Structure formats: C-alpha cells, structure tokens
Amino acid sequence: MKICIVGAGAIGGYLGFKLINAGFDVSLVARGAHLKAMKHSGLTVIENNKEISCFPKCSESMSDLGKMDYIFITLKAYSIPGLVNEISTMFKENTAVITAYNGIPWWYFFNIEGPFKNYRIKCIDPNNIQWNTITPERIIGCVVYPATEIIEPGVIKHIEGNRFSLGEPKGMQTERISTISKALVKAGIKAPIRSNLREEIWTKLIGNLAFNPLSVITGKTLDILASEHEYRTIAYDAMKEANLIINQLGIKLKISIDQRIEGAAKVGAHKTSMLQDYEKGKELELDSLVVSIKEIGDLLGIKTPTIDKILYEVEKKISKNN
C-alpha cells in the first residue's frame, strides 16, 4: 500500500511521520526550508516530551513519486486548485483521495438527495477543477483534530489530539475506508469511521467560522473573544445564522452554541490559526471557513447579516494591511 501526504507541514508531516514509524510506505510532498531540512537531517517529531526522527521519502515534485493507493491532502483549501493537475499524476484507477483540511470541502453536495444534489461550491472549487479532475468518487472525507506546529524546519511539535475522523461521502462502510482506518490505528492515531461525516464537519466548522475571522479583526485570543460580551454576542449571532443553514441541510448538531463558545473559552489565551497566519502575512482560509457558508446560505435563501459583516470587516483589515 503506497500513501502520499500532499502538504507535509505541521499536520501532514505529523501524520506522515506516524505512518512511516508504523512501517507504511509513505511519500511526503513539501517545499522550501522544511523540505530541505527533511532531506538533510530527517523529520523530527516531539510528542509526549520525546523526540523521534525518521528519514522520509520526500519531494517537491509529485510526478516523481509514482502511483499511489491513498493520497492525503493536508494543504490549506485555497492551495489545492492550482495543484490538482500535478496531484492527478499519482492517480491509478482506484486511488482514494482523503481531504484532511478545515472548512467546507468542495465535494460537500456530492450525492446529497434533494434540489442541491451535486452542487459545485464556487468559492472553493473555481471552474470545477477539483470536481472534474480529482472527481468526488475518489474522495474519503476527513475531519482533523490534532494541534501541531513546525517549531523549526524539519521539526514538528505535537501539542494535543490524535483523531482523524473518516467518512465516505455516501456514508457507506467500504473496504478502502476500512483499510486506511486500520492503517491509521496501527500508527497510533484514532480514526473512527463516521456514517455522517458532514455533521462532524459542521460541528468543528461552526466555531471556526466565528472565532477565526473575529480574532483577525480584533487581534484578541480565544479566551477574550468567548468571554467579553461584545465579541461573544457577535460570535453567537454568527453561529446562530450558520445553525439555520445546518438545520436546513437536514443536520442537527449535538452541541449547543453556548457549549461551543464555552469550549473555546476553555482553550484559554490561544491565538487562532487564522490570526497566526495573518500575523505571518500568509493567505487566510476565508473561502472554506466563511465565504462557503455565505454561499450555501444564499443557495438556501437564508440571510447571514452577521457573517456578512464579519467577512466585510476581515477583508477590509486584510486590504488595509496590504
């Protein structure tokens, strides 16, 4: 079984490291100083106060790696359309592609019954390049929970969490999803198979859609955003609008908005990943985390004034900073 991790940064590098140490044939796709360090000195992961290293197969060029059985895409969603053709060079007839990144995935409406079956989400998949080239039939969905960071090129620190929830878009139990789940479990990763992964996608996303952009607008950490009345109210209203969309899509979340906010407060004085990216001058994951929800709201005829306002303010701040 050949596995490729496209985007072997903090999450992808950690995932690849765990699979390599469990004896699997894994290739990592990375670039820049991180790739150079892995080639020269290996990949080191710090986990449970222990440092362990390996020397992975790694490359910047996917076309050099051969055909794969499983491809994990652990890039930010905005990076993927420009790499689709190169990713497809690793396909054989039954290659499965696992989308392991935050936000609404481009395949979300694949085979969903109802008037929006197979709707293509424009802000995530411009020109349908992912739908037409990767194709939704190859997809295994994934919700990622570990928190990791690259503390220097070639060195990843695991902070918490080790669950990668998996799910077929059609909700079926298939041989391919069972095989990769067992591989992850062998590597010491929790990999439950969900019959309705879309519910879990929304459960994680509903907090991200509010707190991530709010953190960029205000520069505040999660504890402040979740506790100070002004910010908490904005977050609550944005989540309430998203919940209307979720309910119209036939999904009922098992956690309340207040519980979601309290969960964020417990994280403490933590900068969201979006705020960290903003401070480093990186592109932000607005399309998959925020714009996609507005697009689905428009599709369903649900107004999202709070989400619209948050989006306006964060885009204004980005524009001003540039």
FENTA-V985096 format. One record per residue. N is the residue number from 1. D_LAST is the distance of its C-alpha to the last C-alpha in Angstrom with 1 decimal. Layout:
n=N d_last=D_LAST
n=N d_last=D_LAST
//
This chain:
n=1 d_last=45.2
n=2 d_last=42.0
n=3 d_last=38.7
n=4 d_last=35.2
n=5 d_last=32.0
n=6 d_last=29.0
n=7 d_last=26.1
n=8 d_last=28.0
n=9 d_last=25.4
n=10 d_last=26.2
n=11 d_last=28.0
n=12 d_last=29.2
n=13 d_last=30.4
n=14 d_last=32.2
n=15 d_last=33.8
n=16 d_last=34.8
n=17 d_last=36.3
n=18 d_last=38.4
n=19 d_last=39.8
n=20 d_last=40.5
n=21 d_last=42.4
n=22 d_last=44.4
n=23 d_last=45.6
n=24 d_last=43.6
n=25 d_last=42.6
n=26 d_last=38.8
n=27 d_last=36.2
n=28 d_last=32.6
n=29 d_last=29.7
n=30 d_last=26.9
n=31 d_last=24.8
n=32 d_last=23.5
n=33 d_last=24.9
n=34 d_last=26.2
n=35 d_last=28.3
n=36 d_last=29.5
n=37 d_last=30.6
n=38 d_last=32.4
n=39 d_last=34.3
n=40 d_last=35.3
n=41 d_last=36.0
n=42 d_last=36.0
n=43 d_last=34.2
n=44 d_last=34.9
n=45 d_last=34.6
n=46 d_last=35.3
n=47 d_last=37.0
n=48 d_last=39.6
n=49 d_last=39.4
n=50 d_last=40.5
n=51 d_last=38.9
n=52 d_last=39.9
n=53 d_last=38.9
n=54 d_last=39.5
n=55 d_last=38.9
n=56 d_last=37.4
n=57 d_last=37.4
n=58 d_last=33.8
n=59 d_last=32.1
n=60 d_last=28.9
n=61 d_last=31.0
n=62 d_last=32.4
n=63 d_last=34.9
n=64 d_last=36.7
n=65 d_last=37.5
n=66 d_last=40.0
n=67 d_last=40.7
n=68 d_last=39.9
n=69 d_last=41.6
n=70 d_last=38.6
n=71 d_last=34.9
n=72 d_last=32.5
n=73 d_last=28.9
n=74 d_last=26.9
n=75 d_last=23.4
n=76 d_last=20.6
n=77 d_last=21.5
n=78 d_last=18.5
n=79 d_last=19.8
n=80 d_last=23.3
n=81 d_last=23.6
n=82 d_last=22.7
n=83 d_last=25.4
n=84 d_last=28.2
n=85 d_last=30.3
n=86 d_last=30.4
n=87 d_last=31.2
n=88 d_last=34.0
n=89 d_last=35.7
n=90 d_last=36.8
n=91 d_last=38.5
n=92 d_last=42.2
n=93 d_last=44.0
n=94 d_last=43.7
n=95 d_last=40.5
n=96 d_last=38.8
n=97 d_last=35.0
n=98 d_last=33.8
n=99 d_last=30.4
n=100 d_last=29.5
n=101 d_last=26.0
n=102 d_last=24.6
n=103 d_last=24.6
n=104 d_last=26.6
n=105 d_last=27.9
n=106 d_last=28.2
n=107 d_last=32.0
n=108 d_last=32.3
n=109 d_last=34.6
n=110 d_last=36.8
n=111 d_last=40.4
n=112 d_last=39.8
n=113 d_last=42.7
n=114 d_last=42.1
n=115 d_last=40.5
n=116 d_last=37.1
n=117 d_last=38.7
n=118 d_last=36.5
n=119 d_last=33.7
n=120 d_last=30.6
n=121 d_last=27.4
n=122 d_last=25.1
n=123 d_last=21.6
n=124 d_last=22.7
n=125 d_last=25.0
n=126 d_last=23.9
n=127 d_last=27.0
n=128 d_last=29.1
n=129 d_last=28.7
n=130 d_last=29.2
n=131 d_last=32.1
n=132 d_last=33.8
n=133 d_last=33.4
n=134 d_last=33.5
n=135 d_last=35.5
n=136 d_last=36.0
n=137 d_last=39.5
n=138 d_last=38.2
n=139 d_last=36.1
n=140 d_last=36.9
n=141 d_last=34.5
n=142 d_last=33.3
n=143 d_last=31.9
n=144 d_last=30.6
n=145 d_last=31.4
n=146 d_last=31.3
n=147 d_last=28.7
n=148 d_last=28.1
n=149 d_last=25.7
n=150 d_last=25.5
n=151 d_last=26.4
n=152 d_last=26.5
n=153 d_last=26.7
n=154 d_last=29.9
n=155 d_last=30.5
n=156 d_last=29.8
n=157 d_last=30.8
n=158 d_last=32.2
n=159 d_last=31.6
n=160 d_last=33.5
n=161 d_last=34.7
n=162 d_last=36.2
n=163 d_last=36.4
n=164 d_last=35.3
n=165 d_last=36.8
n=166 d_last=37.9
n=167 d_last=39.0
n=168 d_last=40.1
n=169 d_last=38.4
n=170 d_last=42.0
n=171 d_last=42.9
n=172 d_last=45.7
n=173 d_last=47.1
n=174 d_last=47.0
n=175 d_last=48.2
n=176 d_last=44.8
n=177 d_last=43.1
n=178 d_last=46.1
n=179 d_last=46.0
n=180 d_last=42.3
n=181 d_last=42.7
n=182 d_last=45.8
n=183 d_last=43.9
n=184 d_last=41.2
n=185 d_last=43.9
n=186 d_last=45.7
n=187 d_last=42.5
n=188 d_last=42.5
n=189 d_last=39.9
n=190 d_last=40.6
n=191 d_last=40.3
n=192 d_last=41.9
n=193 d_last=42.4
n=194 d_last=41.5
n=195 d_last=43.3
n=196 d_last=40.4
n=197 d_last=37.2
n=198 d_last=35.2
n=199 d_last=36.3
n=200 d_last=34.9
n=201 d_last=31.6
n=202 d_last=31.3
n=203 d_last=32.6
n=204 d_last=29.8
n=205 d_last=27.1
n=206 d_last=28.0
n=207 d_last=26.8
n=208 d_last=23.6
n=209 d_last=22.6
n=210 d_last=22.7
n=211 d_last=22.1
n=212 d_last=19.1
n=213 d_last=16.7
n=214 d_last=18.4
n=215 d_last=17.8
n=216 d_last=14.0
n=217 d_last=14.4
n=218 d_last=16.9
n=219 d_last=16.5
n=220 d_last=20.2
n=221 d_last=22.5
n=222 d_last=24.9
n=223 d_last=27.9
n=224 d_last=26.3
n=225 d_last=24.8
n=226 d_last=28.2
n=227 d_last=30.4
n=228 d_last=28.9
n=229 d_last=30.2
n=230 d_last=27.2
n=231 d_last=25.0
n=232 d_last=28.1
n=233 d_last=28.9
n=234 d_last=25.6
n=235 d_last=25.9
n=236 d_last=29.5
n=237 d_last=28.9
n=238 d_last=26.3
n=239 d_last=28.8
n=240 d_last=31.6
n=241 d_last=29.9
n=242 d_last=29.4
n=243 d_last=33.0
n=244 d_last=34.3
n=245 d_last=32.7
n=246 d_last=34.1
n=247 d_last=37.5
n=248 d_last=37.6
n=249 d_last=37.0
n=250 d_last=40.1
n=251 d_last=38.7
n=252 d_last=39.7
n=253 d_last=37.8
n=254 d_last=40.1
n=255 d_last=37.9
n=256 d_last=37.2
n=257 d_last=33.9
n=258 d_last=35.2
n=259 d_last=36.1
n=260 d_last=32.7
n=261 d_last=31.1
n=262 d_last=33.8
n=263 d_last=33.1
n=264 d_last=29.4
n=265 d_last=30.7
n=266 d_last=33.1
n=267 d_last=30.3
n=268 d_last=29.7
n=269 d_last=26.8
n=270 d_last=24.8
n=271 d_last=21.0
n=272 d_last=20.5
n=273 d_last=19.3
n=274 d_last=16.2
n=275 d_last=15.3
n=276 d_last=16.2
n=277 d_last=14.0
n=278 d_last=10.9
n=279 d_last=12.0
n=280 d_last=12.4
n=281 d_last=9.0
n=282 d_last=11.2
n=283 d_last=11.2
n=284 d_last=13.0
n=285 d_last=16.5
n=286 d_last=16.1
n=287 d_last=18.4
n=288 d_last=21.3
n=289 d_last=21.2
n=290 d_last=20.4
n=291 d_last=20.1
n=292 d_last=23.4
n=293 d_last=25.2
n=294 d_last=24.3
n=295 d_last=25.5
n=296 d_last=28.7
n=297 d_last=29.2
n=298 d_last=29.0
n=299 d_last=31.5
n=300 d_last=33.8
n=301 d_last=33.5
n=302 d_last=32.2
n=303 d_last=29.8
n=304 d_last=26.9
n=305 d_last=25.7
n=306 d_last=24.4
n=307 d_last=22.5
n=308 d_last=21.1
n=309 d_last=20.0
n=310 d_last=18.4
n=311 d_last=16.5
n=312 d_last=15.4
n=313 d_last=14.3
n=314 d_last=12.4
n=315 d_last=10.6
n=316 d_last=9.9
n=317 d_last=8.6
n=318 d_last=6.2
n=319 d_last=5.2
n=320 d_last=5.4
n=321 d_last=3.8
n=322 d_last=0.0
//
